[in-house]
Amino acid sequence: MNKLNLTVAASVVVALGTLNATASDTHKEARLDVAPGGTINIVNNCGSVTLHGGPGKQVVVAYDIHSDKVEVDESTTSDKRRAEIRTHAVGEQRPTADEARVEYDVTVPAGIAVTVSTATAPITADGLSGDLTLSSDTGQITVRNVSKVHVHVRGVTAPVSLSSINNGHVEITSSGGAVQLVDVSGPVVSVGTTSGNISYRGDCSGGGDYSLTTHSGAIDVALPETASFDVSARSVSGLVQNDFPLQQKPHISYTPKPGSSFSGTSNSGSSSVELQSFSGRIRVKKQ
């Protein structure tokens, strides 16, 4: 075979290889009718799930599939109160993590609740106005710019980041992932981890109950000098530090021990803040 034929053959091989690499890449879009107050449930182990608010009455799900070993099922109940998007392997196929990867971009109308469950896929929710229930074993969970909704987050080692949550009912549970809260306020803000660090930065004033608990992680709370809160902080074997002048309460359920616990009121004490760790450090500081 001469050089020209070799070159042509090589070009054909490259072209066929490129065709095979992209033949299974598929972009699709689903439009699901969900009644006001209804729920969209998304199950996706690999890839990413990005949620954002949008106009209209339909939930619009755009997604990319990278292998013919997986497919996406779409379903809606007859009363349109619940819709589901689920990624799964085809037949007896055993796709690799890369082959199983599906990226979702979901536009959610106002008032629709969203439930997302993943294994390694990151989840991002921005600007939604319905309740959120988000769960991932290892994927980053990020929630931004929501108000007056319930936010339930569960992670194993997944890092969790919440910001600009106004008047929300927030509940976070995690085994080992770090939890970061920035400008998160509401009637209930509860975080419980086993070994993850917890960071809170914002103004917890406004009459809410804030509970940050970890077994071995550290808790860092940064508040403005004008913050109005009633605080109780305890660590069994970790160091406890406080930068605020506190008015001591006449009756408390335990005797504060310098260096390992403190309690008191800053300003009018409109919100309740409870901080607990078994062996981690706790610090409350001024912004």
Contacts in CASP RR format, 6 or more apart in sequence:
PFRMAT RR
TARGET T0000
AUTHOR 0000-0000-0000
METHOD contacts of the structure
MODEL  1
MNKLNLTVAASVVVALGTLNATASDTHKEARLDVAPGGTINIVNNCGSVT
LHGGPGKQVVVAYDIHSDKVEVDESTTSDKRRAEIRTHAVGEQRPTADEA
RVEYDVTVPAGIAVTVSTATAPITADGLSGDLTLSSDTGQITVRNVSKVH
VHVRGVTAPVSLSSINNGHVEITSSGGAVQLVDVSGPVVSVGTTSGNISY
RGDCSGGGDYSLTTHSGAIDVALPETASFDVSARSVSGLVQNDFPLQQKP
HISYTPKPGSSFSGTSNSGSSSVELQSFSGRIRVKKQ
1 9 0 8 1.000
24 65 0 8 1.000
24 66 0 8 1.000
24 67 0 8 1.000
24 68 0 8 1.000
25 64 0 8 1.000
25 65 0 8 1.000
25 66 0 8 1.000
26 64 0 8 1.000
26 65 0 8 1.000
27 62 0 8 1.000
27 63 0 8 1.000
27 64 0 8 1.000
28 62 0 8 1.000
28 63 0 8 1.000
28 64 0 8 1.000
28 65 0 8 1.000
28 72 0 8 1.000
29 60 0 8 1.000
29 61 0 8 1.000
29 62 0 8 1.000
29 63 0 8 1.000
30 60 0 8 1.000
30 61 0 8 1.000
30 63 0 8 1.000
30 72 0 8 1.000
30 74 0 8 1.000
30 85 0 8 1.000
31 58 0 8 1.000
31 59 0 8 1.000
31 60 0 8 1.000
31 61 0 8 1.000
32 40 0 8 1.000
32 58 0 8 1.000
32 59 0 8 1.000
32 61 0 8 1.000
32 74 0 8 1.000
32 76 0 8 1.000
32 83 0 8 1.000
32 85 0 8 1.000
33 57 0 8 1.000
33 58 0 8 1.000
33 76 0 8 1.000
33 80 0 8 1.000
33 83 0 8 1.000
34 40 0 8 1.000
34 57 0 8 1.000
34 58 0 8 1.000
34 59 0 8 1.000
34 76 0 8 1.000
34 80 0 8 1.000
34 81 0 8 1.000
34 82 0 8 1.000
34 83 0 8 1.000
34 109 0 8 1.000
34 112 0 8 1.000
35 79 0 8 1.000
35 80 0 8 1.000
35 81 0 8 1.000
36 111 0 8 1.000
36 112 0 8 1.000
37 81 0 8 1.000
37 111 0 8 1.000
37 112 0 8 1.000
37 113 0 8 1.000
37 130 0 8 1.000
38 80 0 8 1.000
38 81 0 8 1.000
38 82 0 8 1.000
38 111 0 8 1.000
38 112 0 8 1.000
38 113 0 8 1.000
39 81 0 8 1.000
39 82 0 8 1.000
39 83 0 8 1.000
39 112 0 8 1.000
39 113 0 8 1.000
39 114 0 8 1.000
39 115 0 8 1.000
40 59 0 8 1.000
40 82 0 8 1.000
40 83 0 8 1.000
40 84 0 8 1.000
40 85 0 8 1.000
40 106 0 8 1.000
40 108 0 8 1.000
40 112 0 8 1.000
40 113 0 8 1.000
40 114 0 8 1.000
40 115 0 8 1.000
41 82 0 8 1.000
41 83 0 8 1.000
41 84 0 8 1.000
41 85 0 8 1.000
41 86 0 8 1.000
41 114 0 8 1.000
41 115 0 8 1.000
41 116 0 8 1.000
41 117 0 8 1.000
42 49 0 8 1.000
42 61 0 8 1.000
42 84 0 8 1.000
42 85 0 8 1.000
42 86 0 8 1.000
42 104 0 8 1.000
42 106 0 8 1.000
42 114 0 8 1.000
42 115 0 8 1.000
42 116 0 8 1.000
42 117 0 8 1.000
43 84 0 8 1.000
43 85 0 8 1.000
43 86 0 8 1.000
43 87 0 8 1.000
43 116 0 8 1.000
43 117 0 8 1.000
43 118 0 8 1.000
44 85 0 8 1.000
44 86 0 8 1.000
44 87 0 8 1.000
44 102 0 8 1.000
44 104 0 8 1.000
44 116 0 8 1.000
44 117 0 8 1.000
44 118 0 8 1.000
44 121 0 8 1.000
45 87 0 8 1.000
45 100 0 8 1.000
45 118 0 8 1.000
45 119 0 8 1.000
45 120 0 8 1.000
45 121 0 8 1.000
46 87 0 8 1.000
46 97 0 8 1.000
46 98 0 8 1.000
46 100 0 8 1.000
46 101 0 8 1.000
46 102 0 8 1.000
46 118 0 8 1.000
46 119 0 8 1.000
46 120 0 8 1.000
46 121 0 8 1.000
47 101 0 8 1.000
47 102 0 8 1.000
47 103 0 8 1.000
47 104 0 8 1.000
47 118 0 8 1.000
47 120 0 8 1.000
47 121 0 8 1.000
47 122 0 8 1.000
48 103 0 8 1.000
48 104 0 8 1.000
48 121 0 8 1.000
48 122 0 8 1.000
48 123 0 8 1.000
48 124 0 8 1.000
49 104 0 8 1.000
49 106 0 8 1.000
49 116 0 8 1.000
49 118 0 8 1.000
49 121 0 8 1.000
49 122 0 8 1.000
49 123 0 8 1.000
49 124 0 8 1.000
50 103 0 8 1.000
50 104 0 8 1.000
50 105 0 8 1.000
50 106 0 8 1.000
50 124 0 8 1.000
50 126 0 8 1.000
51 106 0 8 1.000
51 108 0 8 1.000
51 114 0 8 1.000
51 116 0 8 1.000
51 123 0 8 1.000
51 124 0 8 1.000
51 125 0 8 1.000
51 126 0 8 1.000
51 128 0 8 1.000
52 105 0 8 1.000
52 106 0 8 1.000
52 107 0 8 1.000
52 108 0 8 1.000
52 125 0 8 1.000
52 126 0 8 1.000
52 127 0 8 1.000
52 128 0 8 1.000
53 107 0 8 1.000
53 108 0 8 1.000
53 109 0 8 1.000
53 110 0 8 1.000
53 126 0 8 1.000
53 127 0 8 1.000
53 128 0 8 1.000
53 129 0 8 1.000
54 107 0 8 1.000
54 108 0 8 1.000
54 109 0 8 1.000
54 110 0 8 1.000
55 109 0 8 1.000
56 109 0 8 1.000
57 109 0 8 1.000
58 109 0 8 1.000
59 83 0 8 1.000
59 106 0 8 1.000
59 107 0 8 1.000
59 108 0 8 1.000
59 109 0 8 1.000
59 112 0 8 1.000
60 106 0 8 1.000
60 107 0 8 1.000
61 74 0 8 1.000
61 85 0 8 1.000
61 104 0 8 1.000
61 105 0 8 1.000
61 106 0 8 1.000
61 107 0 8 1.000
62 104 0 8 1.000
62 105 0 8 1.000
62 106 0 8 1.000
63 72 0 8 1.000
63 85 0 8 1.000
63 102 0 8 1.000
63 103 0 8 1.000
63 104 0 8 1.000
63 105 0 8 1.000
64 102 0 8 1.000
64 103 0 8 1.000
65 71 0 8 1.000
65 72 0 8 1.000
65 102 0 8 1.000
66 98 0 8 1.000
66 99 0 8 1.000
66 101 0 8 1.000
66 102 0 8 1.000
67 95 0 8 1.000
67 98 0 8 1.000
67 99 0 8 1.000
67 100 0 8 1.000
67 101 0 8 1.000
68 90 0 8 1.000
69 89 0 8 1.000
69 90 0 8 1.000
69 93 0 8 1.000
69 94 0 8 1.000
69 95 0 8 1.000
69 99 0 8 1.000
69 100 0 8 1.000
70 87 0 8 1.000
70 88 0 8 1.000
70 89 0 8 1.000
70 90 0 8 1.000
70 93 0 8 1.000
70 95 0 8 1.000
70 99 0 8 1.000
70 100 0 8 1.000
70 102 0 8 1.000
71 87 0 8 1.000
71 88 0 8 1.000
71 90 0 8 1.000
72 85 0 8 1.000
72 86 0 8 1.000
72 87 0 8 1.000
72 102 0 8 1.000
73 84 0 8 1.000
73 85 0 8 1.000
73 86 0 8 1.000
73 88 0 8 1.000
74 83 0 8 1.000
74 84 0 8 1.000
74 85 0 8 1.000
75 83 0 8 1.000
75 84 0 8 1.000
76 82 0 8 1.000
76 83 0 8 1.000
76 84 0 8 1.000
77 83 0 8 1.000
85 104 0 8 1.000
85 106 0 8 1.000
87 100 0 8 1.000
87 102 0 8 1.000
89 95 0 8 1.000
89 100 0 8 1.000
97 120 0 8 1.000
106 114 0 8 1.000
108 114 0 8 1.000
108 128 0 8 1.000
108 130 0 8 1.000
110 129 0 8 1.000
110 130 0 8 1.000
111 129 0 8 1.000
111 130 0 8 1.000
112 130 0 8 1.000
113 130 0 8 1.000
113 131 0 8 1.000
113 132 0 8 1.000
113 133 0 8 1.000
114 125 0 8 1.000
114 128 0 8 1.000
114 130 0 8 1.000
114 131 0 8 1.000
114 132 0 8 1.000
114 133 0 8 1.000
114 134 0 8 1.000
115 132 0 8 1.000
115 133 0 8 1.000
115 134 0 8 1.000
116 123 0 8 1.000
116 133 0 8 1.000
116 134 0 8 1.000
116 135 0 8 1.000
116 136 0 8 1.000
117 135 0 8 1.000
117 136 0 8 1.000
118 135 0 8 1.000
118 136 0 8 1.000
118 137 0 8 1.000
118 139 0 8 1.000
119 136 0 8 1.000
119 137 0 8 1.000
119 138 0 8 1.000
120 136 0 8 1.000
120 137 0 8 1.000
120 138 0 8 1.000
120 139 0 8 1.000
121 136 0 8 1.000
121 139 0 8 1.000
122 136 0 8 1.000
122 139 0 8 1.000
122 140 0 8 1.000
122 141 0 8 1.000
122 142 0 8 1.000
123 134 0 8 1.000
123 136 0 8 1.000
123 139 0 8 1.000
123 140 0 8 1.000
123 141 0 8 1.000
123 142 0 8 1.000
124 140 0 8 1.000
124 142 0 8 1.000
124 143 0 8 1.000
124 144 0 8 1.000
125 132 0 8 1.000
125 134 0 8 1.000
125 142 0 8 1.000
125 143 0 8 1.000
125 144 0 8 1.000
125 146 0 8 1.000
126 142 0 8 1.000
126 143 0 8 1.000
126 144 0 8 1.000
126 145 0 8 1.000
127 144 0 8 1.000
127 145 0 8 1.000
127 146 0 8 1.000
128 146 0 8 1.000
128 149 0 8 1.000
129 146 0 8 1.000
129 147 0 8 1.000
129 148 0 8 1.000
129 149 0 8 1.000
130 146 0 8 1.000
130 149 0 8 1.000
131 149 0 8 1.000
131 150 0 8 1.000
131 151 0 8 1.000
131 152 0 8 1.000
132 143 0 8 1.000
132 146 0 8 1.000
132 149 0 8 1.000
132 150 0 8 1.000
132 151 0 8 1.000
132 152 0 8 1.000
132 153 0 8 1.000
133 150 0 8 1.000
133 152 0 8 1.000
134 141 0 8 1.000
134 143 0 8 1.000
134 151 0 8 1.000
134 152 0 8 1.000
134 153 0 8 1.000
134 154 0 8 1.000
135 153 0 8 1.000
135 154 0 8 1.000
135 155 0 8 1.000
136 154 0 8 1.000
136 155 0 8 1.000
136 156 0 8 1.000
136 158 0 8 1.000
137 155 0 8 1.000
137 156 0 8 1.000
137 157 0 8 1.000
137 158 0 8 1.000
138 156 0 8 1.000
138 157 0 8 1.000
138 158 0 8 1.000
139 158 0 8 1.000
139 159 0 8 1.000
140 158 0 8 1.000
140 159 0 8 1.000
140 160 0 8 1.000
140 161 0 8 1.000
141 153 0 8 1.000
141 155 0 8 1.000
141 158 0 8 1.000
141 159 0 8 1.000
141 160 0 8 1.000
141 161 0 8 1.000
142 160 0 8 1.000
142 161 0 8 1.000
142 162 0 8 1.000
143 151 0 8 1.000
143 153 0 8 1.000
143 161 0 8 1.000
143 162 0 8 1.000
143 163 0 8 1.000
143 165 0 8 1.000
144 162 0 8 1.000
144 163 0 8 1.000
144 164 0 8 1.000
145 163 0 8 1.000
145 164 0 8 1.000
146 164 0 8 1.000
146 165 0 8 1.000
146 166 0 8 1.000
146 168 0 8 1.000
147 165 0 8 1.000
147 166 0 8 1.000
147 167 0 8 1.000
147 168 0 8 1.000
148 166 0 8 1.000
148 167 0 8 1.000
148 168 0 8 1.000
149 168 0 8 1.000
149 169 0 8 1.000
150 168 0 8 1.000
150 169 0 8 1.000
150 170 0 8 1.000
150 171 0 8 1.000
151 162 0 8 1.000
151 165 0 8 1.000
151 168 0 8 1.000
151 169 0 8 1.000
151 170 0 8 1.000
151 171 0 8 1.000
152 171 0 8 1.000
152 172 0 8 1.000
153 160 0 8 1.000
153 162 0 8 1.000
153 170 0 8 1.000
153 171 0 8 1.000
153 172 0 8 1.000
153 173 0 8 1.000
153 174 0 8 1.000
154 172 0 8 1.000
154 173 0 8 1.000
154 174 0 8 1.000
155 173 0 8 1.000
155 174 0 8 1.000
155 175 0 8 1.000
155 177 0 8 1.000
156 174 0 8 1.000
156 175 0 8 1.000
156 176 0 8 1.000
156 177 0 8 1.000
157 174 0 8 1.000
157 175 0 8 1.000
157 176 0 8 1.000
157 177 0 8 1.000
158 174 0 8 1.000
158 177 0 8 1.000
159 177 0 8 1.000
159 178 0 8 1.000
159 179 0 8 1.000
159 180 0 8 1.000
160 172 0 8 1.000
160 174 0 8 1.000
160 177 0 8 1.000
160 178 0 8 1.000
160 179 0 8 1.000
160 180 0 8 1.000
161 179 0 8 1.000
161 180 0 8 1.000
161 182 0 8 1.000
162 170 0 8 1.000
162 172 0 8 1.000
162 179 0 8 1.000
162 180 0 8 1.000
162 181 0 8 1.000
162 182 0 8 1.000
162 184 0 8 1.000
163 181 0 8 1.000
163 182 0 8 1.000
163 183 0 8 1.000
163 184 0 8 1.000
164 182 0 8 1.000
164 183 0 8 1.000
164 184 0 8 1.000
165 181 0 8 1.000
165 183 0 8 1.000
165 184 0 8 1.000
165 185 0 8 1.000
165 186 0 8 1.000
166 185 0 8 1.000
166 186 0 8 1.000
167 185 0 8 1.000
167 186 0 8 1.000
167 187 0 8 1.000
168 184 0 8 1.000
168 185 0 8 1.000
168 186 0 8 1.000
168 187 0 8 1.000
168 188 0 8 1.000
168 189 0 8 1.000
169 186 0 8 1.000
169 187 0 8 1.000
169 188 0 8 1.000
170 181 0 8 1.000
170 184 0 8 1.000
170 186 0 8 1.000
170 188 0 8 1.000
170 189 0 8 1.000
170 190 0 8 1.000
170 191 0 8 1.000
171 188 0 8 1.000
171 190 0 8 1.000
172 179 0 8 1.000
172 190 0 8 1.000
172 191 0 8 1.000
172 192 0 8 1.000
172 193 0 8 1.000
173 191 0 8 1.000
173 192 0 8 1.000
173 193 0 8 1.000
174 191 0 8 1.000
174 192 0 8 1.000
174 193 0 8 1.000
174 194 0 8 1.000
174 196 0 8 1.000
175 193 0 8 1.000
175 194 0 8 1.000
175 195 0 8 1.000
176 193 0 8 1.000
176 194 0 8 1.000
176 195 0 8 1.000
176 196 0 8 1.000
177 193 0 8 1.000
177 195 0 8 1.000
177 196 0 8 1.000
178 196 0 8 1.000
178 197 0 8 1.000
178 198 0 8 1.000
178 199 0 8 1.000
179 191 0 8 1.000
179 192 0 8 1.000
179 193 0 8 1.000
179 196 0 8 1.000
179 197 0 8 1.000
179 198 0 8 1.000
179 199 0 8 1.000
180 199 0 8 1.000
181 189 0 8 1.000
181 191 0 8 1.000
181 198 0 8 1.000
181 199 0 8 1.000
181 200 0 8 1.000
181 201 0 8 1.000
181 202 0 8 1.000
182 201 0 8 1.000
182 202 0 8 1.000
183 201 0 8 1.000
183 202 0 8 1.000
183 203 0 8 1.000
184 200 0 8 1.000
184 202 0 8 1.000
185 202 0 8 1.000
185 203 0 8 1.000
185 204 0 8 1.000
185 205 0 8 1.000
185 206 0 8 1.000
185 208 0 8 1.000
186 206 0 8 1.000
186 208 0 8 1.000
187 207 0 8 1.000
187 208 0 8 1.000
187 209 0 8 1.000
188 208 0 8 1.000
188 209 0 8 1.000
189 204 0 8 1.000
189 208 0 8 1.000
189 209 0 8 1.000
189 210 0 8 1.000
189 211 0 8 1.000
190 209 0 8 1.000
190 210 0 8 1.000
190 211 0 8 1.000
191 198 0 8 1.000
191 211 0 8 1.000
191 212 0 8 1.000
191 213 0 8 1.000
191 214 0 8 1.000
192 198 0 8 1.000
192 211 0 8 1.000
192 212 0 8 1.000
192 213 0 8 1.000
192 214 0 8 1.000
193 213 0 8 1.000
193 214 0 8 1.000
193 215 0 8 1.000
193 217 0 8 1.000
194 214 0 8 1.000
194 215 0 8 1.000
194 216 0 8 1.000
195 214 0 8 1.000
195 215 0 8 1.000
195 216 0 8 1.000
195 217 0 8 1.000
196 214 0 8 1.000
196 216 0 8 1.000
196 217 0 8 1.000
197 214 0 8 1.000
197 217 0 8 1.000
197 218 0 8 1.000
197 219 0 8 1.000
197 220 0 8 1.000
198 212 0 8 1.000
198 214 0 8 1.000
198 217 0 8 1.000
198 218 0 8 1.000
198 219 0 8 1.000
198 220 0 8 1.000
199 219 0 8 1.000
199 220 0 8 1.000
199 221 0 8 1.000
200 210 0 8 1.000
200 212 0 8 1.000
200 219 0 8 1.000
200 220 0 8 1.000
200 221 0 8 1.000
200 222 0 8 1.000
201 221 0 8 1.000
201 222 0 8 1.000
201 287 0 8 1.000
202 222 0 8 1.000
202 223 0 8 1.000
202 224 0 8 1.000
202 227 0 8 1.000
202 287 0 8 1.000
203 223 0 8 1.000
203 224 0 8 1.000
203 226 0 8 1.000
203 227 0 8 1.000
204 210 0 8 1.000
204 223 0 8 1.000
204 227 0 8 1.000
204 229 0 8 1.000
204 271 0 8 1.000
204 273 0 8 1.000
205 226 0 8 1.000
205 227 0 8 1.000
205 228 0 8 1.000
205 229 0 8 1.000
205 267 0 8 1.000
205 270 0 8 1.000
205 271 0 8 1.000
206 228 0 8 1.000
206 270 0 8 1.000
206 271 0 8 1.000
207 270 0 8 1.000
207 271 0 8 1.000
207 272 0 8 1.000
208 270 0 8 1.000
208 271 0 8 1.000
208 272 0 8 1.000
209 271 0 8 1.000
209 272 0 8 1.000
209 274 0 8 1.000
210 229 0 8 1.000
210 271 0 8 1.000
210 272 0 8 1.000
210 273 0 8 1.000
210 274 0 8 1.000
211 274 0 8 1.000
212 219 0 8 1.000
212 221 0 8 1.000
212 273 0 8 1.000
212 274 0 8 1.000
212 275 0 8 1.000
212 276 0 8 1.000
213 274 0 8 1.000
213 275 0 8 1.000
213 276 0 8 1.000
213 277 0 8 1.000
214 276 0 8 1.000
214 277 0 8 1.000
214 278 0 8 1.000
214 280 0 8 1.000
215 277 0 8 1.000
215 278 0 8 1.000
215 279 0 8 1.000
216 277 0 8 1.000
216 278 0 8 1.000
216 279 0 8 1.000
216 280 0 8 1.000
217 277 0 8 1.000
217 279 0 8 1.000
217 280 0 8 1.000
217 281 0 8 1.000
218 277 0 8 1.000
218 280 0 8 1.000
218 281 0 8 1.000
218 282 0 8 1.000
218 283 0 8 1.000
219 233 0 8 1.000
219 275 0 8 1.000
219 277 0 8 1.000
219 280 0 8 1.000
219 281 0 8 1.000
219 282 0 8 1.000
219 283 0 8 1.000
220 283 0 8 1.000
220 285 0 8 1.000
221 273 0 8 1.000
221 275 0 8 1.000
221 282 0 8 1.000
221 283 0 8 1.000
221 284 0 8 1.000
221 285 0 8 1.000
222 285 0 8 1.000
222 286 0 8 1.000
222 287 0 8 1.000
223 229 0 8 1.000
223 244 0 8 1.000
223 284 0 8 1.000
223 285 0 8 1.000
223 286 0 8 1.000
223 287 0 8 1.000
224 286 0 8 1.000
224 287 0 8 1.000
225 244 0 8 1.000
225 286 0 8 1.000
225 287 0 8 1.000
226 267 0 8 1.000
227 266 0 8 1.000
227 267 0 8 1.000
228 266 0 8 1.000
228 267 0 8 1.000
228 268 0 8 1.000
228 269 0 8 1.000
228 270 0 8 1.000
228 271 0 8 1.000
229 265 0 8 1.000
229 266 0 8 1.000
229 267 0 8 1.000
229 269 0 8 1.000
229 270 0 8 1.000
229 271 0 8 1.000
229 272 0 8 1.000
229 273 0 8 1.000
230 249 0 8 1.000
230 264 0 8 1.000
230 265 0 8 1.000
230 266 0 8 1.000
230 269 0 8 1.000
230 271 0 8 1.000
230 272 0 8 1.000
230 273 0 8 1.000
231 242 0 8 1.000
231 244 0 8 1.000
231 246 0 8 1.000
231 262 0 8 1.000
231 263 0 8 1.000
231 264 0 8 1.000
231 265 0 8 1.000
231 266 0 8 1.000
231 273 0 8 1.000
231 274 0 8 1.000
231 275 0 8 1.000
231 284 0 8 1.000
232 252 0 8 1.000
232 261 0 8 1.000
232 262 0 8 1.000
232 263 0 8 1.000
232 264 0 8 1.000
232 273 0 8 1.000
232 274 0 8 1.000
232 275 0 8 1.000
233 240 0 8 1.000
233 242 0 8 1.000
233 261 0 8 1.000
233 262 0 8 1.000
233 263 0 8 1.000
233 274 0 8 1.000
233 275 0 8 1.000
233 276 0 8 1.000
233 282 0 8 1.000
233 284 0 8 1.000
234 240 0 8 1.000
234 254 0 8 1.000
234 260 0 8 1.000
234 261 0 8 1.000
234 275 0 8 1.000
234 276 0 8 1.000
234 277 0 8 1.000
234 282 0 8 1.000
235 260 0 8 1.000
235 261 0 8 1.000
235 276 0 8 1.000
235 277 0 8 1.000
235 278 0 8 1.000
235 279 0 8 1.000
235 280 0 8 1.000
235 281 0 8 1.000
235 282 0 8 1.000
236 260 0 8 1.000
236 277 0 8 1.000
236 278 0 8 1.000
236 279 0 8 1.000
237 260 0 8 1.000
237 278 0 8 1.000
237 279 0 8 1.000
237 280 0 8 1.000
238 260 0 8 1.000
238 277 0 8 1.000
238 279 0 8 1.000
238 280 0 8 1.000
238 281 0 8 1.000
238 282 0 8 1.000
239 259 0 8 1.000
239 260 0 8 1.000
239 280 0 8 1.000
239 281 0 8 1.000
239 282 0 8 1.000
240 259 0 8 1.000
240 260 0 8 1.000
240 261 0 8 1.000
240 262 0 8 1.000
240 281 0 8 1.000
240 282 0 8 1.000
240 283 0 8 1.000
241 259 0 8 1.000
241 281 0 8 1.000
241 282 0 8 1.000
241 283 0 8 1.000
241 284 0 8 1.000
241 285 0 8 1.000
242 262 0 8 1.000
242 283 0 8 1.000
242 284 0 8 1.000
243 283 0 8 1.000
243 284 0 8 1.000
243 285 0 8 1.000
243 286 0 8 1.000
244 266 0 8 1.000
244 284 0 8 1.000
244 286 0 8 1.000
245 266 0 8 1.000
246 262 0 8 1.000
246 263 0 8 1.000
246 264 0 8 1.000
246 265 0 8 1.000
246 266 0 8 1.000
247 264 0 8 1.000
247 265 0 8 1.000
247 266 0 8 1.000
248 263 0 8 1.000
248 264 0 8 1.000
249 263 0 8 1.000
249 264 0 8 1.000
249 265 0 8 1.000
252 263 0 8 1.000
254 261 0 8 1.000
254 263 0 8 1.000
256 262 0 8 1.000
256 263 0 8 1.000
275 282 0 8 1.000
275 284 0 8 1.000
END
